[in-house]
Amino acid sequence: MSDHHIRITLDDMLERRGMTLTELSAAVDISLVNLSILKTGKAKAIRFSTLTRICEVLDCQPGDLLAYDDNR
């Protein structure tokens, strides 16, 4: 079980943008493996520079990708 209550909503944003994880990986120059780890919520941290690049490509705000969920 995770020790945090942050839910990653990257899948939702990718679907809204009509983009695959592979396409995002190429656009932000981050490995598919690392994006998959982030997408599944298994990442322990994310660099602001990475979050910035993802937001630039997806034309979104960090809050569109992260949600606090105290019901986990």
All heavy atoms as TSV, in Angstrom:
chain	resi	resn	atom	element	x	y	z
A	1	MET	N	N	0.834	-1.184	0.000
A	1	MET	CA	C	0.000	0.000	0.000
A	1	MET	C	C	0.875	1.242	0.000
A	1	MET	O	O	1.902	1.301	0.640
A	1	MET	CB	C	-0.916	-0.030	1.221
A	1	MET	CG	C	-1.733	1.216	1.395
A	1	MET	SD	S	-3.372	0.756	1.922
A	1	MET	CE	C	-4.278	2.100	1.296
A	2	SER	N	N	0.436	2.258	-0.668
A	2	SER	CA	C	1.182	3.505	-0.788
A	2	SER	C	C	1.130	4.287	0.516
A	2	SER	O	O	0.165	4.217	1.266
A	2	SER	CB	C	0.566	4.324	-1.926
A	2	SER	OG	O	1.188	5.571	-1.997
A	3	ASP	N	N	2.166	5.061	0.775
A	3	ASP	CA	C	2.193	5.875	1.986
A	3	ASP	C	C	1.776	7.318	1.726
A	3	ASP	O	O	1.991	8.187	2.541
A	3	ASP	CB	C	3.579	5.825	2.624
A	3	ASP	CG	C	4.656	6.379	1.716
A	3	ASP	OD1	O	4.391	6.551	0.508
A	3	ASP	OD2	O	5.766	6.641	2.204
A	4	HIS	N	N	1.156	7.558	0.585
A	4	HIS	CA	C	0.670	8.901	0.265
A	4	HIS	C	C	-0.741	8.807	-0.303
A	4	HIS	O	O	-1.237	7.715	-0.576
A	4	HIS	CB	C	1.605	9.614	-0.721
A	4	HIS	CG	C	1.684	8.956	-2.059
A	4	HIS	ND1	N	0.704	9.098	-3.015
A	4	HIS	CD2	C	2.617	8.135	-2.599
A	4	HIS	CE1	C	1.039	8.399	-4.093
A	4	HIS	NE2	N	2.193	7.801	-3.860
A	5	HIS	N	N	-1.373	9.937	-0.442
A	5	HIS	CA	C	-2.751	9.982	-0.927
A	5	HIS	C	C	-2.869	10.817	-2.202
A	5	HIS	O	O	-3.902	11.415	-2.453
A	5	HIS	CB	C	-3.669	10.563	0.152
A	5	HIS	CG	C	-3.690	9.741	1.395
A	5	HIS	ND1	N	-4.434	8.597	1.512
A	5	HIS	CD2	C	-3.033	9.897	2.573
A	5	HIS	CE1	C	-4.256	8.079	2.713
A	5	HIS	NE2	N	-3.401	8.845	3.366
A	6	ILE	N	N	-1.802	10.856	-2.981
A	6	ILE	CA	C	-1.820	11.596	-4.240
A	6	ILE	C	C	-2.164	10.622	-5.365
A	6	ILE	O	O	-1.524	9.591	-5.520
A	6	ILE	CB	C	-0.464	12.274	-4.525
A	6	ILE	CG1	C	-0.098	13.237	-3.410
A	6	ILE	CG2	C	-0.480	12.977	-5.889
A	6	ILE	CD1	C	-1.089	14.373	-3.204
A	7	ARG	N	N	-3.175	10.964	-6.119
A	7	ARG	CA	C	-3.605	10.149	-7.256
A	7	ARG	C	C	-3.132	10.835	-8.534
A	7	ARG	O	O	-3.281	12.036	-8.700
A	7	ARG	CB	C	-5.137	10.030	-7.244
A	7	ARG	CG	C	-5.697	9.106	-8.289
A	7	ARG	CD	C	-7.195	8.830	-8.068
A	7	ARG	NE	N	-7.941	9.982	-7.604
A	7	ARG	CZ	C	-8.527	10.879	-8.399
A	7	ARG	NH1	N	-8.431	10.775	-9.701
A	7	ARG	NH2	N	-9.207	11.885	-7.885
A	8	ILE	N	N	-2.547	10.075	-9.427
A	8	ILE	CA	C	-2.058	10.585	-10.703
A	8	ILE	C	C	-3.158	10.396	-11.749
A	8	ILE	O	O	-3.649	9.287	-11.944
A	8	ILE	CB	C	-0.779	9.844	-11.151
A	8	ILE	CG1	C	0.284	9.850	-10.058
A	8	ILE	CG2	C	-0.244	10.421	-12.459
A	8	ILE	CD1	C	0.759	11.209	-9.651
A	9	THR	N	N	-3.529	11.478	-12.409
A	9	THR	CA	C	-4.620	11.430	-13.382
A	9	THR	C	C	-4.108	11.607	-14.814
A	9	THR	O	O	-4.804	12.132	-15.671
A	9	THR	CB	C	-5.680	12.499	-13.041
A	9	THR	OG1	O	-5.053	13.784	-13.041
A	9	THR	CG2	C	-6.306	12.245	-11.692
A	10	LEU	N	N	-2.897	11.144	-15.037
A	10	LEU	CA	C	-2.268	11.283	-16.348
A	10	LEU	C	C	-3.070	10.569	-17.438
A	10	LEU	O	O	-3.219	11.096	-18.543
A	10	LEU	CB	C	-0.831	10.751	-16.304
A	10	LEU	CG	C	0.004	10.885	-17.566
A	10	LEU	CD1	C	0.087	12.335	-18.025
A	10	LEU	CD2	C	1.395	10.320	-17.333
A	11	ASP	N	N	-3.596	9.389	-17.148
A	11	ASP	CA	C	-4.409	8.665	-18.132
A	11	ASP	C	C	-5.584	9.493	-18.621
A	11	ASP	O	O	-5.873	9.531	-19.816
A	11	ASP	CB	C	-4.939	7.359	-17.544
A	11	ASP	CG	C	-4.040	6.175	-17.820
A	11	ASP	OD1	O	-3.170	6.274	-18.699
A	11	ASP	OD2	O	-4.215	5.148	-17.151
A	12	ASP	N	N	-6.265	10.145	-17.689
A	12	ASP	CA	C	-7.416	10.973	-18.050
A	12	ASP	C	C	-7.009	12.109	-18.982
A	12	ASP	O	O	-7.684	12.390	-19.974
A	12	ASP	CB	C	-8.086	11.562	-16.801
A	12	ASP	CG	C	-8.650	10.495	-15.883
A	12	ASP	OD1	O	-8.953	9.389	-16.369
A	12	ASP	OD2	O	-8.788	10.777	-14.678
A	13	MET	N	N	-5.900	12.767	-18.653
A	13	MET	CA	C	-5.444	13.887	-19.467
A	13	MET	C	C	-4.995	13.417	-20.845
A	13	MET	O	O	-5.279	14.068	-21.851
A	13	MET	CB	C	-4.305	14.634	-18.761
A	13	MET	CG	C	-3.855	15.880	-19.480
A	13	MET	SD	S	-5.162	17.094	-19.800
A	13	MET	CE	C	-5.594	17.566	-18.150
A	14	LEU	N	N	-4.315	12.283	-20.906
A	14	LEU	CA	C	-3.899	11.740	-22.198
A	14	LEU	C	C	-5.119	11.431	-23.064
A	14	LEU	O	O	-5.125	11.732	-24.255
A	14	LEU	CB	C	-3.065	10.468	-22.008
A	14	LEU	CG	C	-1.641	10.671	-21.507
A	14	LEU	CD1	C	-1.018	9.335	-21.131
A	14	LEU	CD2	C	-0.791	11.393	-22.535
A	15	GLU	N	N	-6.140	10.852	-22.463
A	15	GLU	CA	C	-7.356	10.540	-23.214
A	15	GLU	C	C	-8.016	11.814	-23.731
A	15	GLU	O	O	-8.432	11.888	-24.885
A	15	GLU	CB	C	-8.335	9.764	-22.331
A	15	GLU	CG	C	-9.563	9.293	-23.084
A	15	GLU	CD	C	-10.467	8.432	-22.227
A	15	GLU	OE1	O	-9.950	7.673	-21.384
A	15	GLU	OE2	O	-11.688	8.516	-22.411
A	16	ARG	N	N	-8.091	12.840	-22.884
A	16	ARG	CA	C	-8.685	14.119	-23.313
A	16	ARG	C	C	-7.914	14.757	-24.450
A	16	ARG	O	O	-8.487	15.446	-25.292
A	16	ARG	CB	C	-8.775	15.091	-22.140
A	16	ARG	CG	C	-9.934	14.786	-21.214
A	16	ARG	CD	C	-10.038	15.830	-20.142
A	16	ARG	NE	N	-9.567	15.170	-18.927
A	16	ARG	CZ	C	-9.193	15.763	-17.835
A	16	ARG	NH1	N	-9.197	17.080	-17.750
A	16	ARG	NH2	N	-8.799	15.081	-16.785
A	17	ARG	N	N	-6.601	14.542	-24.469
A	17	ARG	CA	C	-5.756	15.146	-25.504
A	17	ARG	C	C	-5.593	14.238	-26.724
A	17	ARG	O	O	-4.944	14.618	-27.700
A	17	ARG	CB	C	-4.370	15.482	-24.945
A	17	ARG	CG	C	-4.375	16.496	-23.807
A	17	ARG	CD	C	-4.893	17.841	-24.269
A	17	ARG	NE	N	-4.727	18.856	-23.263
A	17	ARG	CZ	C	-5.716	19.392	-22.554
A	17	ARG	NH1	N	-6.961	18.989	-22.735
A	17	ARG	NH2	N	-5.484	20.334	-21.665
A	18	GLY	N	N	-6.130	13.023	-26.650
A	18	GLY	CA	C	-5.999	12.088	-27.763
A	18	GLY	C	C	-4.561	11.675	-27.998
A	18	GLY	O	O	-4.126	11.499	-29.138
A	19	MET	N	N	-3.819	11.487	-26.909
A	19	MET	CA	C	-2.396	11.184	-27.006
A	19	MET	C	C	-2.108	9.886	-26.262
A	19	MET	O	O	-2.747	9.589	-25.257
A	19	MET	CB	C	-1.598	12.337	-26.395
A	19	MET	CG	C	-0.100	12.199	-26.486
A	19	MET	SD	S	0.766	13.625	-25.778
A	19	MET	CE	C	0.848	14.673	-27.202
A	20	THR	N	N	-1.160	9.124	-26.762
A	20	THR	CA	C	-0.742	7.904	-26.075
A	20	THR	C	C	0.439	8.209	-25.153
A	20	THR	O	O	1.111	9.240	-25.295
A	20	THR	CB	C	-0.312	6.815	-27.076
A	20	THR	OG1	O	0.889	7.248	-27.739
A	20	THR	CG2	C	-1.417	6.513	-28.079
A	21	LEU	N	N	0.694	7.291	-24.239
A	21	LEU	CA	C	1.841	7.438	-23.347
A	21	LEU	C	C	3.136	7.426	-24.153
A	21	LEU	O	O	4.068	8.161	-23.840
A	21	LEU	CB	C	1.829	6.313	-22.311
A	21	LEU	CG	C	2.705	6.516	-21.090
A	21	LEU	CD1	C	2.228	7.716	-20.271
A	21	LEU	CD2	C	2.727	5.275	-20.225
A	22	THR	N	N	3.177	6.636	-25.199
A	22	THR	CA	C	4.361	6.572	-26.070
A	22	THR	C	C	4.604	7.927	-26.743
A	22	THR	O	O	5.750	8.392	-26.816
A	22	THR	CB	C	4.194	5.463	-27.125
A	22	THR	OG1	O	4.003	4.219	-26.448
A	22	THR	CG2	C	5.402	5.367	-28.024
A	23	GLU	N	N	3.543	8.551	-27.230
A	23	GLU	CA	C	3.679	9.871	-27.857
A	23	GLU	C	C	4.141	10.910	-26.843
A	23	GLU	O	O	5.003	11.746	-27.155
A	23	GLU	CB	C	2.344	10.298	-28.474
A	23	GLU	CG	C	1.948	9.479	-29.676
A	23	GLU	CD	C	0.510	9.717	-30.118
A	23	GLU	OE1	O	-0.345	10.086	-29.284
A	23	GLU	OE2	O	0.257	9.529	-31.322
A	24	LEU	N	N	3.592	10.863	-25.635
A	24	LEU	CA	C	4.015	11.802	-24.596
A	24	LEU	C	C	5.475	11.581	-24.243
A	24	LEU	O	O	6.232	12.536	-24.085
A	24	LEU	CB	C	3.133	11.657	-23.352
A	24	LEU	CG	C	3.473	12.578	-22.186
A	24	LEU	CD1	C	3.301	14.047	-22.569
A	24	LEU	CD2	C	2.628	12.241	-20.969
A	25	SER	N	N	5.874	10.325	-24.146
A	25	SER	CA	C	7.262	9.987	-23.836
A	25	SER	C	C	8.217	10.624	-24.842
A	25	SER	O	O	9.219	11.228	-24.463
A	25	SER	CB	C	7.426	8.466	-23.834
A	25	SER	OG	O	8.772	8.102	-23.729
A	26	ALA	N	N	7.887	10.513	-26.115
A	26	ALA	CA	C	8.734	11.097	-27.158
A	26	ALA	C	C	8.715	12.614	-27.108
A	26	ALA	O	O	9.751	13.265	-27.272
A	26	ALA	CB	C	8.270	10.615	-28.529
A	27	ALA	N	N	7.554	13.191	-26.842
A	27	ALA	CA	C	7.414	14.654	-26.846
A	27	ALA	C	C	8.147	15.312	-25.686
A	27	ALA	O	O	8.673	16.414	-25.832
A	27	ALA	CB	C	5.935	15.036	-26.813
A	28	VAL	N	N	8.194	14.658	-24.537
A	28	VAL	CA	C	8.857	15.267	-23.377
A	28	VAL	C	C	10.240	14.696	-23.142
A	28	VAL	O	O	10.941	15.120	-22.233
A	28	VAL	CB	C	8.002	15.146	-22.093
A	28	VAL	CG1	C	6.695	15.867	-22.230
A	28	VAL	CG2	C	7.781	13.708	-21.702
A	29	ASP	N	N	10.644	13.718	-23.974
A	29	ASP	CA	C	11.956	13.082	-23.874
A	29	ASP	C	C	12.181	12.453	-22.495
A	29	ASP	O	O	13.190	12.683	-21.838
A	29	ASP	CB	C	13.068	14.085	-24.203
A	29	ASP	CG	C	14.399	13.391	-24.462
A	29	ASP	OD1	O	14.372	12.241	-24.930
A	29	ASP	OD2	O	15.449	14.000	-24.177
A	30	ILE	N	N	11.185	11.677	-22.079
A	30	ILE	CA	C	11.250	10.906	-20.837
A	30	ILE	C	C	10.976	9.458	-21.215
A	30	ILE	O	O	10.109	9.185	-22.050
A	30	ILE	CB	C	10.202	11.399	-19.820
A	30	ILE	CG1	C	10.496	12.845	-19.430
A	30	ILE	CG2	C	10.191	10.521	-18.571
A	30	ILE	CD1	C	9.400	13.473	-18.628
A	31	SER	N	N	11.693	8.540	-20.610
A	31	SER	CA	C	11.518	7.139	-20.992
A	31	SER	C	C	10.092	6.672	-20.725
A	31	SER	O	O	9.427	7.128	-19.787
A	31	SER	CB	C	12.500	6.242	-20.242
A	31	SER	OG	O	12.089	6.064	-18.901
A	32	LEU	N	N	9.646	5.772	-21.553
A	32	LEU	CA	C	8.317	5.192	-21.404
A	32	LEU	C	C	8.190	4.497	-20.051
A	32	LEU	O	O	7.147	4.568	-19.394
A	32	LEU	CB	C	8.036	4.225	-22.554
A	32	LEU	CG	C	6.637	3.666	-22.670
A	32	LEU	CD1	C	5.594	4.777	-22.754
A	32	LEU	CD2	C	6.536	2.775	-23.889
A	33	VAL	N	N	9.261	3.848	-19.622
A	33	VAL	CA	C	9.250	3.160	-18.326
A	33	VAL	C	C	9.008	4.161	-17.195
A	33	VAL	O	O	8.168	3.930	-16.318
A	33	VAL	CB	C	10.575	2.389	-18.103
A	33	VAL	CG1	C	10.674	1.886	-16.683
A	33	VAL	CG2	C	10.700	1.252	-19.095
A	34	ASN	N	N	9.721	5.278	-17.207
A	34	ASN	CA	C	9.547	6.273	-16.145
A	34	ASN	C	C	8.160	6.897	-16.178
A	34	ASN	O	O	7.562	7.143	-15.128
A	34	ASN	CB	C	10.621	7.353	-16.230
A	34	ASN	CG	C	11.950	6.868	-15.718
A	34	ASN	OD1	O	12.025	5.905	-14.964
A	34	ASN	ND2	N	13.019	7.520	-16.132
A	35	LEU	N	N	7.623	7.151	-17.366
A	35	LEU	CA	C	6.259	7.684	-17.448
A	35	LEU	C	C	5.240	6.655	-16.962
A	35	LEU	O	O	4.267	7.018	-16.311
A	35	LEU	CB	C	5.931	8.096	-18.882
A	35	LEU	CG	C	6.275	9.519	-19.271
A	35	LEU	CD1	C	5.846	9.789	-20.706
A	35	LEU	CD2	C	5.663	10.532	-18.339
A	36	SER	N	N	5.473	5.396	-17.256
A	36	SER	CA	C	4.575	4.343	-16.786
A	36	SER	C	C	4.575	4.256	-15.265
A	36	SER	O	O	3.521	4.087	-14.647
A	36	SER	CB	C	4.974	2.982	-17.370
A	36	SER	OG	O	4.768	2.963	-18.755
A	37	ILE	N	N	5.742	4.399	-14.672
A	37	ILE	CA	C	5.851	4.392	-13.215
A	37	ILE	C	C	5.076	5.573	-12.628
A	37	ILE	O	O	4.352	5.429	-11.642
A	37	ILE	CB	C	7.331	4.410	-12.774
A	37	ILE	CG1	C	7.991	3.073	-13.105
A	37	ILE	CG2	C	7.475	4.731	-11.293
A	37	ILE	CD1	C	9.497	3.068	-12.967
A	38	LEU	N	N	5.201	6.724	-13.258
A	38	LEU	CA	C	4.451	7.895	-12.809
A	38	LEU	C	C	2.953	7.674	-12.977
A	38	LEU	O	O	2.165	7.910	-12.060
A	38	LEU	CB	C	4.893	9.135	-13.590
A	38	LEU	CG	C	4.133	10.415	-13.297
A	38	LEU	CD1	C	4.330	10.841	-11.860
A	38	LEU	CD2	C	4.553	11.513	-14.254
A	39	LYS	N	N	2.558	7.181	-14.138
A	39	LYS	CA	C	1.143	6.992	-14.460
A	39	LYS	C	C	0.456	6.040	-13.492
A	39	LYS	O	O	-0.691	6.258	-13.108
A	39	LYS	CB	C	1.014	6.469	-15.885
A	39	LYS	CG	C	-0.407	6.259	-16.352
A	39	LYS	CD	C	-0.443	5.669	-17.732
A	39	LYS	CE	C	-0.127	4.225	-17.689
A	39	LYS	NZ	N	-1.142	3.329	-18.117
A	40	THR	N	N	1.152	5.005	-13.073
A	40	THR	CA	C	0.551	4.018	-12.178
A	40	THR	C	C	0.595	4.443	-10.714
A	40	THR	O	O	0.094	3.724	-9.850
A	40	THR	CB	C	1.252	2.651	-12.320
A	40	THR	OG1	O	2.632	2.802	-12.001
A	40	THR	CG2	C	1.072	2.087	-13.710
A	41	GLY	N	N	1.198	5.602	-10.437
A	41	GLY	CA	C	1.254	6.087	-9.064
A	41	GLY	C	C	2.346	5.452	-8.232
A	41	GLY	O	O	2.368	5.601	-7.019
A	42	LYS	N	N	3.273	4.755	-8.887
A	42	LYS	CA	C	4.346	4.085	-8.162
A	42	LYS	C	C	5.591	4.956	-8.001
A	42	LYS	O	O	6.525	4.563	-7.318
A	42	LYS	CB	C	4.696	2.773	-8.849
A	42	LYS	CG	C	3.554	1.784	-8.783
A	42	LYS	CD	C	3.896	0.487	-9.454
A	42	LYS	CE	C	2.684	-0.438	-9.357
A	42	LYS	NZ	N	2.862	-1.650	-10.108
A	43	ALA	N	N	5.583	6.119	-8.615
A	43	ALA	CA	C	6.734	7.026	-8.497
A	43	ALA	C	C	6.783	7.590	-7.082
A	43	ALA	O	O	5.751	7.887	-6.479
A	43	ALA	CB	C	6.615	8.157	-9.510
A	44	LYS	N	N	7.974	7.720	-6.559
A	44	LYS	CA	C	8.165	8.292	-5.226
A	44	LYS	C	C	8.264	9.813	-5.275
A	44	LYS	O	O	8.048	10.483	-4.282
A	44	LYS	CB	C	9.442	7.729	-4.582
A	44	LYS	CG	C	9.435	6.237	-4.433
A	44	LYS	CD	C	8.503	5.811	-3.346
A	44	LYS	CE	C	8.604	4.303	-3.161
A	44	LYS	NZ	N	7.486	3.759	-2.464
A	45	ALA	N	N	8.606	10.343	-6.452
A	45	ALA	CA	C	8.786	11.785	-6.604
A	45	ALA	C	C	8.718	12.131	-8.085
A	45	ALA	O	O	8.820	11.258	-8.939
A	45	ALA	CB	C	10.142	12.210	-6.031
A	46	ILE	N	N	8.556	13.417	-8.351
A	46	ILE	CA	C	8.624	13.913	-9.726
A	46	ILE	C	C	9.354	15.248	-9.691
A	46	ILE	O	O	9.113	16.081	-8.811
A	46	ILE	CB	C	7.225	14.047	-10.376
A	46	ILE	CG1	C	7.362	14.490	-11.841
A	46	ILE	CG2	C	6.325	14.957	-9.585
A	46	ILE	CD1	C	6.073	14.424	-12.632
A	47	ARG	N	N	10.271	15.425	-10.602
A	47	ARG	CA	C	11.009	16.688	-10.681
A	47	ARG	C	C	10.102	17.759	-11.272
A	47	ARG	O	O	9.281	17.477	-12.152
A	47	ARG	CB	C	12.227	16.540	-11.575
A	47	ARG	CG	C	13.264	15.629	-11.000
A	47	ARG	CD	C	14.405	15.450	-11.985
A	47	ARG	NE	N	15.280	14.419	-11.487
A	47	ARG	CZ	C	16.584	14.504	-11.472
A	47	ARG	NH1	N	17.179	15.562	-11.988
A	47	ARG	NH2	N	17.313	13.534	-10.981
A	48	PHE	N	N	10.266	18.974	-10.792
A	48	PHE	CA	C	9.485	20.080	-11.337
A	48	PHE	C	C	9.761	20.258	-12.824
A	48	PHE	O	O	8.856	20.597	-13.582
A	48	PHE	CB	C	9.758	21.383	-10.588
A	48	PHE	CG	C	9.076	21.457	-9.252
A	48	PHE	CD1	C	9.799	21.783	-8.126
A	48	PHE	CD2	C	7.724	21.210	-9.121
A	48	PHE	CE1	C	9.178	21.862	-6.887
A	48	PHE	CE2	C	7.094	21.285	-7.894
A	48	PHE	CZ	C	7.823	21.611	-6.769
A	49	SER	N	N	10.981	20.010	-13.252
A	49	SER	CA	C	11.303	20.152	-14.677
A	49	SER	C	C	10.523	19.126	-15.507
A	49	SER	O	O	10.054	19.439	-16.602
A	49	SER	CB	C	12.802	20.007	-14.919
A	49	SER	OG	O	13.260	18.748	-14.469
A	50	THR	N	N	10.361	17.928	-14.986
A	50	THR	CA	C	9.577	16.900	-15.677
A	50	THR	C	C	8.108	17.283	-15.709
A	50	THR	O	O	7.451	17.202	-16.751
A	50	THR	CB	C	9.749	15.532	-14.986
A	50	THR	OG1	O	11.129	15.176	-15.003
A	50	THR	CG2	C	8.922	14.464	-15.668
A	51	LEU	N	N	7.596	17.711	-14.578
A	51	LEU	CA	C	6.198	18.134	-14.500
A	51	LEU	C	C	5.939	19.307	-15.440
A	51	LEU	O	O	4.916	19.352	-16.135
A	51	LEU	CB	C	5.845	18.501	-13.062
A	51	LEU	CG	C	4.389	18.819	-12.763
A	51	LEU	CD1	C	3.473	17.675	-13.141
A	51	LEU	CD2	C	4.242	19.172	-11.289
A	52	THR	N	N	6.884	20.220	-15.525
A	52	THR	CA	C	6.768	21.367	-16.425
A	52	THR	C	C	6.672	20.906	-17.875
A	52	THR	O	O	5.798	21.367	-18.624
A	52	THR	CB	C	7.975	22.314	-16.256
A	52	THR	OG1	O	7.967	22.822	-14.921
A	52	THR	CG2	C	7.933	23.462	-17.243
A	53	ARG	N	N	7.547	19.992	-18.286
A	53	ARG	CA	C	7.531	19.512	-19.673
A	53	ARG	C	C	6.227	18.781	-19.999
A	53	ARG	O	O	5.658	18.953	-21.079
A	53	ARG	CB	C	8.741	18.616	-19.942
A	53	ARG	CG	C	10.037	19.409	-19.943
A	53	ARG	CD	C	11.225	18.657	-20.519
A	53	ARG	NE	N	11.360	17.271	-20.127
A	53	ARG	CZ	C	12.198	16.809	-19.200
A	53	ARG	NH1	N	12.987	17.648	-18.554
A	53	ARG	NH2	N	12.272	15.532	-18.927
A	54	ILE	N	N	5.754	17.973	-19.061
A	54	ILE	CA	C	4.485	17.269	-19.283
A	54	ILE	C	C	3.348	18.276	-19.436
A	54	ILE	O	O	2.522	18.158	-20.345
A	54	ILE	CB	C	4.202	16.273	-18.145
A	54	ILE	CG1	C	5.210	15.128	-18.189
A	54	ILE	CG2	C	2.776	15.741	-18.231
A	54	ILE	CD1	C	5.161	14.204	-16.977
A	55	CYS	N	N	3.318	19.278	-18.569
A	55	CYS	CA	C	2.263	20.297	-18.642
A	55	CYS	C	C	2.343	21.103	-19.936
A	55	CYS	O	O	1.310	21.442	-20.520
A	55	CYS	CB	C	2.323	21.219	-17.432
A	55	CYS	SG	S	1.761	20.449	-15.907
A	56	GLU	N	N	3.545	21.397	-20.389
A	56	GLU	CA	C	3.704	22.127	-21.648
A	56	GLU	C	C	3.139	21.330	-22.814
A	56	GLU	O	O	2.393	21.853	-23.637
A	56	GLU	CB	C	5.179	22.455	-21.894
A	56	GLU	CG	C	5.725	23.529	-20.991
A	56	GLU	CD	C	7.236	23.687	-21.071
A	56	GLU	OE1	O	7.934	22.821	-21.657
A	56	GLU	OE2	O	7.728	24.683	-20.525
A	57	VAL	N	N	3.483	20.052	-22.876
A	57	VAL	CA	C	3.045	19.208	-23.988
A	57	VAL	C	C	1.539	18.968	-23.935
A	57	VAL	O	O	0.859	19.011	-24.961
A	57	VAL	CB	C	3.812	17.866	-23.994
A	57	VAL	CG1	C	3.200	16.887	-24.971
A	57	VAL	CG2	C	5.281	18.104	-24.327
A	58	LEU	N	N	1.000	18.747	-22.746
A	58	LEU	CA	C	-0.423	18.459	-22.614
A	58	LEU	C	C	-1.276	19.717	-22.466
A	58	LEU	O	O	-2.497	19.625	-22.386
A	58	LEU	CB	C	-0.669	17.526	-21.421
A	58	LEU	CG	C	-0.081	16.124	-21.549
A	58	LEU	CD1	C	-0.331	15.326	-20.276
A	58	LEU	CD2	C	-0.647	15.408	-22.761
A	59	ASP	N	N	-0.608	20.875	-22.430
A	59	ASP	CA	C	-1.309	22.150	-22.269
A	59	ASP	C	C	-2.264	22.093	-21.080
A	59	ASP	O	O	-3.476	22.262	-21.212
A	59	ASP	CB	C	-2.067	22.524	-23.547
A	59	ASP	CG	C	-2.625	23.940	-23.500
A	59	ASP	OD1	O	-2.032	24.791	-22.805
A	59	ASP	OD2	O	-3.664	24.188	-24.140
A	60	CYS	N	N	-1.673	21.822	-19.910
A	60	CYS	CA	C	-2.476	21.691	-18.703
A	60	CYS	C	C	-1.722	22.267	-17.507
A	60	CYS	O	O	-0.573	22.679	-17.633
A	60	CYS	CB	C	-2.828	20.227	-18.456
A	60	CYS	SG	S	-1.422	19.157	-18.031
A	61	GLN	N	N	-2.371	22.252	-16.370
A	61	GLN	CA	C	-1.787	22.691	-15.116
A	61	GLN	C	C	-1.408	21.461	-14.289
A	61	GLN	O	O	-2.008	20.390	-14.464
A	61	GLN	CB	C	-2.792	23.541	-14.334
A	61	GLN	CG	C	-3.145	24.850	-15.007
A	61	GLN	CD	C	-1.946	25.778	-15.051
A	61	GLN	OE1	O	-1.246	25.969	-14.060
A	61	GLN	NE2	N	-1.694	26.354	-16.220
A	62	PRO	N	N	-0.450	21.585	-13.362
A	62	PRO	CA	C	-0.093	20.444	-12.521
A	62	PRO	C	C	-1.307	19.841	-11.798
A	62	PRO	O	O	-1.403	18.621	-11.663
A	62	PRO	CB	C	0.910	21.029	-11.522
A	62	PRO	CG	C	1.539	22.158	-12.269
A	62	PRO	CD	C	0.429	22.734	-13.107
A	63	GLY	N	N	-2.230	20.680	-11.389
A	63	GLY	CA	C	-3.430	20.192	-10.717
A	63	GLY	C	C	-4.326	19.348	-11.604
A	63	GLY	O	O	-5.195	18.630	-11.114
A	64	ASP	N	N	-4.123	19.425	-12.921
A	64	ASP	CA	C	-4.876	18.573	-13.840
A	64	ASP	C	C	-4.331	17.145	-13.839
A	64	ASP	O	O	-4.998	16.226	-14.304
A	64	ASP	CB	C	-4.805	19.125	-15.267
A	64	ASP	CG	C	-5.469	20.480	-15.412
A	64	ASP	OD1	O	-6.455	20.750	-14.697
A	64	ASP	OD2	O	-4.987	21.275	-16.241
A	65	LEU	N	N	-3.124	16.977	-13.324
A	65	LEU	CA	C	-2.459	15.676	-13.340
A	65	LEU	C	C	-2.377	15.019	-11.970
A	65	LEU	O	O	-2.147	13.814	-11.868
A	65	LEU	CB	C	-1.028	15.831	-13.877
A	65	LEU	CG	C	-0.905	16.419	-15.278
A	65	LEU	CD1	C	0.552	16.713	-15.596
A	65	LEU	CD2	C	-1.506	15.483	-16.296
A	66	LEU	N	N	-2.538	15.808	-10.912
A	66	LEU	CA	C	-2.394	15.319	-9.544
A	66	LEU	C	C	-3.641	15.650	-8.748
A	66	LEU	O	O	-4.173	16.753	-8.843
A	66	LEU	CB	C	-1.191	15.982	-8.867
A	66	LEU	CG	C	0.149	15.913	-9.578
A	66	LEU	CD1	C	1.150	16.833	-8.907
A	66	LEU	CD2	C	0.667	14.495	-9.604
A	67	ALA	N	N	-4.093	14.695	-7.941
A	67	ALA	CA	C	-5.255	14.934	-7.097
A	67	ALA	C	C	-5.010	14.322	-5.724
A	67	ALA	O	O	-4.419	13.249	-5.617
A	67	ALA	CB	C	-6.504	14.327	-7.722
A	68	TYR	N	N	-5.461	15.015	-4.701
A	68	TYR	CA	C	-5.374	14.479	-3.342
A	68	TYR	C	C	-6.594	13.614	-3.093
A	68	TYR	O	O	-7.734	14.041	-3.323
A	68	TYR	CB	C	-5.301	15.608	-2.315
A	68	TYR	CG	C	-5.305	15.105	-0.904
A	68	TYR	CD1	C	-4.181	14.480	-0.367
A	68	TYR	CD2	C	-6.421	15.229	-0.098
A	68	TYR	CE1	C	-4.172	13.998	0.917
A	68	TYR	CE2	C	-6.425	14.754	1.203
A	68	TYR	CZ	C	-5.299	14.135	1.708
A	68	TYR	OH	O	-5.299	13.653	2.972
A	69	ASP	N	N	-6.380	12.388	-2.667
A	69	ASP	CA	C	-7.463	11.442	-2.426
A	69	ASP	C	C	-7.288	10.825	-1.043
A	69	ASP	O	O	-6.464	9.940	-0.869
A	69	ASP	CB	C	-7.447	10.372	-3.523
A	69	ASP	CG	C	-8.599	9.388	-3.419
A	69	ASP	OD1	O	-9.417	9.494	-2.484
A	69	ASP	OD2	O	-8.683	8.522	-4.288
A	70	ASP	N	N	-8.058	11.295	-0.079
A	70	ASP	CA	C	-7.904	10.780	1.285
A	70	ASP	C	C	-8.703	9.495	1.526
A	70	ASP	O	O	-8.730	8.978	2.628
A	70	ASP	CB	C	-8.250	11.831	2.327
A	70	ASP	CG	C	-9.698	12.294	2.239
A	70	ASP	OD1	O	-10.407	11.898	1.302
A	70	ASP	OD2	O	-10.101	13.082	3.114
A	71	ASN	N	N	-9.311	8.956	0.488
A	71	ASN	CA	C	-10.087	7.723	0.615
A	71	ASN	C	C	-9.317	6.487	0.207
A	71	ASN	O	O	-9.893	5.422	0.061
A	71	ASN	CB	C	-11.368	7.811	-0.240
A	71	ASN	CG	C	-12.305	8.847	0.280
A	71	ASN	OD1	O	-12.465	9.002	1.488
A	71	ASN	ND2	N	-12.910	9.601	-0.613
A	72	ARG	N	N	-8.023	6.598	0.026
A	72	ARG	CA	C	-7.204	5.444	-0.379
A	72	ARG	C	C	-6.984	4.523	0.763
A	72	ARG	O	O	-6.829	4.809	1.863
A	72	ARG	CB	C	-5.863	5.914	-0.921
A	72	ARG	CG	C	-6.015	6.492	-2.298
A	72	ARG	CD	C	-4.681	6.807	-2.830
A	72	ARG	NE	N	-4.257	5.629	-3.597
A	72	ARG	CZ	C	-3.293	5.669	-4.469
A	72	ARG	NH1	N	-2.625	6.744	-4.671
A	72	ARG	NH2	N	-2.948	4.600	-5.134
